[in-house]
Amino acid sequence: MPKPKFNFTSYQGDSPPQFANRSEEECARILDYYRIPWMYEPRTFVLKRDGKGNVVEAFTPDFYLPEQDLFVELTTMKQAHVTKKNMKIRKLKEKFPEINIKLFYKKDFLKLAQKFDITAGDEHGS
């Protein structure tokens, strides 16, 4: 997805965010509207390594809200296809119990989109 055209005021990253899909950008706009400081994909969590120490499974949540100490993952995929993502979040919680993370499903995002009268984005990506 190309660089966002929106000038984010609550974004706290070092370089402009490169969103994977439109839904992520719309979510960022909502956070910005409410002046909630946020970061985009600031950390990757290693979930599994092979015998040589190489990363074989990792997870990078979409957003981090520093004031809430909360990672947010947004999925607009059909509910039937989110099993893999749910498994990664479960592994993250097991390996990093101190990390707070919330998964927002398509239905959650559609409610936000309706409330804020925004386009709900695509079915692909995160």
C-alpha positions in Angstrom: 0.0 0.0 0.0 1.4 3.5 -0.8 2.5 6.0 1.8 -0.6 7.5 3.6 -1.7 10.9 2.5 -3.1 11.8 5.9 -0.9 13.8 8.2 -0.9 11.9 11.5 -0.5 14.0 14.6 -0.5 11.3 17.3 1.9 8.9 15.5 5.0 8.3 17.5 7.2 6.4 15.1 10.5 7.4 13.6 9.5 7.0 9.9 6.1 7.3 8.1 3.9 4.2 8.5 3.6 1.8 5.6 0.2 0.3 6.2 -0.6 -3.2 4.8 -4.1 -2.3 3.9 -6.7 0.5 4.0 -8.3 -0.8 7.3 -5.1 -0.2 9.1 -4.9 3.3 7.8 -8.5 4.0 8.8 -7.8 2.6 12.3 -4.8 4.9 12.6 -7.0 7.9 11.6 -9.5 7.0 14.4 -6.6 6.9 16.9 -5.4 10.2 15.6 -8.8 11.8 15.8 -9.0 11.0 19.5 -5.4 12.1 19.9 -4.4 8.6 21.2 -0.6 8.3 20.8 0.2 5.2 18.6 3.0 3.4 16.9 2.8 1.2 13.8 4.4 -2.2 14.0 7.1 -1.1 16.4 8.0 -4.6 17.7 8.3 -8.1 16.4 7.9 -10.9 18.9 9.9 -14.1 18.2 7.6 -17.0 18.9 9.8 -19.9 17.9 13.4 -20.6 17.0 15.0 -23.7 15.4 17.9 -25.6 16.9 20.4 -23.1 15.5 18.6 -20.1 17.0 17.1 -19.0 13.7 13.7 -17.4 13.9 11.1 -19.7 12.4 7.9 -18.0 13.7 7.3 -14.4 14.7 4.5 -12.0 15.1 4.3 -8.2 14.6 1.1 -6.6 15.9 -0.2 -3.7 13.9 -0.3 -1.0 16.5 1.1 -0.1 19.9 -0.7 2.4 22.2 2.0 3.5 24.6 -0.3 5.3 27.0 -2.4 2.1 27.4 0.6 -0.2 27.1 -1.4 -2.2 24.6 -0.7 -3.8 21.3 -3.5 -4.0 18.8 -3.9 -6.4 16.0 -6.5 -5.7 13.3 -7.9 -8.4 11.1 -10.4 -7.7 8.4 -10.1 -11.2 7.0 -13.2 -13.5 6.9 -13.7 -15.0 10.4 -13.1 -18.5 9.0 -9.5 -17.5 8.1 -8.3 -15.9 11.4 -7.4 -19.2 13.2 -3.7 -18.9 12.4 -3.7 -15.3 13.7 -5.5 -16.4 16.9 -2.9 -19.2 17.4 0.0 -16.6 17.1 -1.7 -14.3 19.6 -2.1 -17.3 22.0 1.6 -18.2 21.6 2.6 -14.6 22.2 0.5 -14.5 25.4 2.1 -17.8 26.6 5.7 -16.7 25.8 5.3 -13.0 26.8 2.6 -13.0 29.5 3.5 -9.4 30.4 2.4 -8.2 27.0 -1.1 -6.8 26.6 -2.6 -7.4 23.2 -6.1 -7.1 21.8 -7.3 -8.6 18.5 -10.0 -6.6 16.6 -11.9 -8.7 14.2 -13.7 -7.6 11.0 -17.0 -7.2 12.9 -15.3 -4.9 15.5 -13.8 -2.8 12.7 -17.1 -2.7 10.8 -18.8 -1.3 13.9 -16.1 1.4 14.2 -16.4 2.1 10.5 -20.1 2.6 10.7 -19.8 4.8 13.8 -17.3 7.0 12.2 -18.7 6.8 8.6 -15.5 5.5 7.1 -14.8 2.8 4.4 -14.3 -0.6 6.0 -11.3 -1.4 3.9 -10.5 -4.6 2.1 -10.7 -8.4 2.9 -7.0 -8.9 2.3 -3.9 -8.3 4.3 -3.7 -8.4 8.1 
